[in-house]
Amino acid sequence: MARNQGYYNYLARFVTLMITHFSVALPADPCQDGNHNILSDLPKRNPSFAQDSVPICDRYLMEGWYRAPYHEMVTTEPSIGYCGTLYPYWLKGAFPVVGSTEWKESCQVGFSSNCQQSHSINIKNCGNFNVYYLKPLPSCNMAYCFEKKQNCIEETPTSSNVSFYNVVYSEKEFGNFVQYDPIVNVICTFEPLKDQDVFYYIDWYADSKIILSGQTVDSSSLNEAVLSTARLRDQGVKIGCHIQCVIGAIPYVTDVPCNTTASPLFFAGIEVLTPTLSIERKGSGTVKIRPTIPFATETLYDKNNDEYHASTQDISVSFPSEISAKCQTAGSSNRCKITLEKITYDKRHIFADKSWYKTYELTIQNTDNIGFNNDVRRIVLRMKTGGGGANAAEIFNDVTLPDIHVSKRSHLAFLCIVSD
């Protein structure tokens, strides 16, 4: 009996190992994102597109599964010299039914035959689209031919724009303290299409760098088309960047758009409203700056004393190295900086009423009492943020603002910060 039990234990372990082996060996589903490539040059692969000076060459196509968004391989022979190449390949036969995978014959159009040579390709019907297992073609004047499907949405949303949306907080409690970490969100707004059943595919860029790809919303969730400062921080981007959203309409959430529209660039940071200053002898000028998104930093709440504490964000002024040592500050070094308004968690209503969107000023005076090189006719005034932000607010730290060019009217003039 013990001998039989040992045999059964062995058999059970063997079956378990075999099941594990075969489950691991199962091929990945080519319908899933990440398991297929996107076929390039789709507009030129159309059977109405004549070969141009840069024909498509599928000789160097990497073998594997491909998806052609909003396109399918043509099932009737195209003309020679079309589909963006000389010898196009087309599909002989019908597509497989939903969920099935079939081998089909792919034919090359030639001068003497519409199927001069052929090879088999594997096709899987994923429901809303097909994927194709394609191989490189024999020569560089050959390419696979695809045409646009009827469900491609040609129309794109209008009036797209990026702007500040809101500030949300994550909360962490330890002992007698509560830590509130703010995340600033910008939103992509646009005029949706009349069809309420479509989805919108959104890509986010900051200074032409892709930050978030494939965000999908529908007509009932347009307020979820947001990009957070936490995402910018994770991508190594700070304030002072230009943000843009690119939107396209799609019939299914698994699709990608065939046509898109881009919003105007939104500057997320601190605007310098006075890029140039011209100061008369013994005169003065005013530097003006304005945040386009609010400075929101970590707040620490002391439950024992019912107090909220947060760091400030200072924007300091510096002069070129050759004159910085001579900078006068009207008796106090704090005159060389602007401090942005500190908004603690208990005052977060300020984010909604936009009272944070205001102009800050700093006065620059020509003292005319310290000389320097007579050839210096223009001085660069530079402003830089401090390191007050923590966690998601780190994007505000150590950011240099655009230069302010100051022209002087006296060769003995000098610039300094004076009290308001």
Buried (B, 14 or more C-beta within 10 A) or exposed (E): EEEEEEEEEEEEEEEEEEEEEEEEEEEEEBBEEEBBBEBEBBEBBBBEBEBEEEBBBBEEBEEBBBBBBBBBBBEEBBEBBBBBBBBBBBBBEEBBEEEEBBEBEBBBBEEEEBBEBBEEBBBBBBEBBBBBBBBEBEEBBBBBBBBBBEEBBEEBBEEBEBBBBBBBBEEEEEEEEBBBBBBBBBBBBBEBBEEEEBBBBBBBBBEEEEBBEEBBBBBEEBEEBBBBBBBBBEBEBBBBBBBBBBBBBBBEEBBBBBEBBEBEBBBBBBBBBBEEBEBEEEBBBEBBBBBBBBBBBBBBBEEEEEEBEBBEBBBBBBBEEEBEEBBBBBEEEEBBBBBBBBBBBEBBEBBEEEEBEEEBEBBBBBBBEBEBEEEEEEBEBBBBBBEBBBBBBBBBBEBEBBEBBBEBBBBBBBBBBBEE
